Amino acid sequence: MTARPPPDDDDLVRLRLYVTGATPASARAVVNARRFCEAHLAGRYTLEVLDIGEHVELAAEDQIVAAPTLMRLMPQPLRRFIGDLSDEARLLRGLVPTA
């Protein structure tokens, strides 16, 4: 079995998840985001997890008004998902690029 070549940067789904400390909703969002990405985007995503309290300026720049918030940065258009990310069907419709 041959290994797949690494994806080009253009093929990567770039995600940023804003959380607020160690709250239960934030912990669920991190687990759900990682589980979703491994199930549907394995090998072709990056997931950056940021605590709003530690990244205030970036959160303001990204216009984060609630946490947890998952942003799909690439491919465009930008998409946002607020909550614990437990609705897998909604995430699938909004995050996974169609071929």
NORDAVEN-V484930 format. One record per helix or strand. SS is the DSSP state (H for helix, E for strand). FROM is the first residue (numbers start at 1). TO is the last residue. If there is no record, write none. Layout:
BEGIN
SS;FROM;TO
SS;FROM;TO
END
This chain:
BEGIN
H;9;11
E;13;19
H;24;40
E;45;51
H;52;54
H;56;61
E;69;74
E;79;82
H;88;95
END
